[in-house]
Structures are given as C-alpha cells and as structure tokens.
Amino acid sequence: MRRPGSATPRGDFFLFETAAVYLLGVLFSVIEIAAIERVRWRSGDLIHGSPDLIGFGRSR
C-alpha cells in the first residue's frame, strides 16, 4: 500500500526489515555465546566440569 509521496510500499518492506534485524540479532548472539564458550573451554573453565564454580577447587 503506497502513501502519497513515498517511494516504497510500507507494509511488506517494514515486515522484511523487522525480520532481517531480528535475525541479525539472533546471529550475533549465537556468535558471541560461541566465542565465550570457546574461551572458557580453552581455559578449562566450562560450567559442566569446573569444580571452581561449585566452591571447591583452587582454594584447597
């Protein structure tokens, strides 16, 4: 649906733009989480196997 004076149809483009921005946000979140987990895995500080996060560990 065109408004007078506008070059693009508003409805479809707005929906597409919203979906694209949402998907970019999801993509960057996944990349960021993967990078953090990779650093934790390299340093041996993963949540699953790390005794430090539970309370015992280096303090003993």
Helices and strands as residue ranges (DSSP letters): H 10-42
